[in-house]
Amino acid sequence: MLSESTERIDRREKFLSYQRIPSLREYLLIAQDQRRLEIFRRSQDWQREVHTQGSLHLECLEEDLSLDAVYMDLDRLM
């Protein structure tokens, strides 16, 4: 999950480093303070996709990830 203190590092340094891993297919960022998933896919030339509702298909796992499941307790915590 992204926090204010690590978001810049996760978006830049880590992301650039992870892109060099040949087997990495997807890079997922999960916001901790709002319903927002960002995924970057090698197959899409690392273009960003933003999801704020519904579900997200993770090609690397061949599974769908429901935002409701990810953020089940967000409203209670805020």
N, C-alpha and C positions, 0 to 999 in steps of 0.2 A: 504494500500500500504506500502511496505517496504521502509524505509528510512535508511540511514547509522546509524543514531543515535538510532534507535529502532530495527534494524534487529536481533541483538543478543538476545535481550529480547523476540522478537516474535518467534524466532526459538527454544529457550530453555525454559525459565521460563513460558511464556504464554502457549506454546504448551504442556508442561508437566502438567500444571494446567488444561488446557482444556480437556486433555485426561481423567481426573477423572470425567467429567460430563457424566453420563450414556447415556443421550439422544444425545450427540454430535456424529454425523456420519461422518462429513468431516471437515477438517481444510484447508483453502485456503490462500496461500500467493501470493501476486501480486507485482511483481517488478515494481518500478516506473521509472526506467531509461532504461529498455529494455523490449522487448516482451517476458515475461516469467511468467507463472503461475505454481505454485507448489501446488499440492493437496495431502493431506494425508487422507486416508480413514480407518475408524475403520474396515470395512469389509475386508480390505487388510492388517490387522495388522499394520496399520499406516505406511506402506511403501510409500515412496515419488514417485509421478508421476510428471514429468516435461513436460509442454506443451509450445511450442514456436510458433505454427501456428495452423490454423484450429479452432476447438472449443473443449470445455471441457464439458463433461456431469456431471452435479451436481445431484447425486442420491438423495440427501436430498430434492431437489426442483423438481425433475423429469423434468429438463430443461437443455438445452444446453447453454453454455456461449461462445460466439464468441470472440476470441482474437481481431478481427478487431473492435468489439464494445468497448471492454475494453480499447484498445489503439488507439482509433479514433484520438486523438489529439497529440499523442506522438511525431510524426515527426515535427509537427509545434512548439512544445515546446522546442525541443532539438536544 
